[in-house]
Amino acid sequence: MLSVALINPTQKVSPGVRDFIDGFQLFSRNPSRLVCCSPKKKKMLFTRQIEFESIGKSLFLSQESEGDTGCVVWDAAIVLAKYLEKQRYLLEKQRDLDVRPVRLSDCHVVELGSGTGCVGLTAALLGASKVTITDLPQLVPLMEKNILQNHNNLRCAVDAIELTWGNMEQGAALGTPDLLVLADCIYYEESLEPLVSTMRSLCGTSTTVILSYEHRTTGNNLEIQNRFFGLMEENFWKESIPLEDQHELYRSHDIHLFKFNLR
């Protein structure tokens, strides 16, 4: 898992939230999600701060204290967000340009399976020109909440849009993004074909896809991951982003990043 604590232990929070934060397995080696259940077993919202030191700003993301896929901030989303931060830093400092950093300026970014909106809001924080975060209708209010509580720091407009994978009409309304991002969206076998078809329909010849996911070996996770990449390779060129190109602190051997471009 990640080698650093993702919540500032000195952050002032209410006692109930502090109880929950103390319940996180921040240094767990278990290849499952970071989030564990609240000690009080009571569903609640709390705000999670993610600092971006290179620009002196933070994202504040509301998430549920317990839940399934979309209502929590996943490790893979933070790894991808911090990768985007490093890309901006490399461009700004003109370092290591042989690695062709991802450029966010003048870029329309769409995030699939946004949940809390972590990656898309990071892109808006770092200088994208337009950002659209998408997920199932029941998650749109959470995305809108996170847009609102970060709007003073965002450098572009961000829209929270309902998008069900496989719904081509909803996808067509988004237009063609310059950058398509998704974090930890490989989890249900029945969602793989709709997800890949949505990605294929959204992408143009100049669109770059950046995907992060946490490698899991329990149950049929390996089979699902292999099936996903098989479907992707029918339509996309794949490039692995090595660990050394990722953020120096926010990276993990369990979490993989890939770039894709249409064949």
C-alpha angles and dihedrals in degrees: 000000000000114000096219136062109257096202122064104242091209094054111124110240136156118274092253092054091044089056089053096045089053086057095061116110092222096165099035119142090202107118092228130097120301095236118091129181123283113261088234092051089226123133112239144149125243134170121249120202121214114188124213102198096184091066099026094239138112139209118227110205125186113216137167120261090231134008145105130277114327106031100067135059108251125211091239090058092054092048090052093045091052090046088058089050091054090050091055091048092052092051093046094048094038092231130147092359089164086081091062101230120221109259116216100179113103087009130134107214125195121188121202121207089011099169101171091009094241099149098037093048089049089056090051091048092051097051113278114157096224133006132191120187117196140189143132117315095256090061097049094088091055091049091049091050091054092047090052096049092050101038095108091062100039116104097206142023116284123200125198108212134180111243126169111194110250094028099120094184092058091045094050090057090063095062123213114313126211090220127027116193133185133169127202096343096140105094115101121059093212091056097055101085094043090048095050092044090052091050091048093050094048097048126089127191091272097043118114119204120205116190132181127189139167114241109236128181102186122108113342095330094118091051091050093049092049091048091051095051091046090056092045094052090058089067109016142053110235128215124182117223105221122227092247091060092055129082111299094233106022101062137095140191087232094057120069130196125202137179122214133190129181116267 
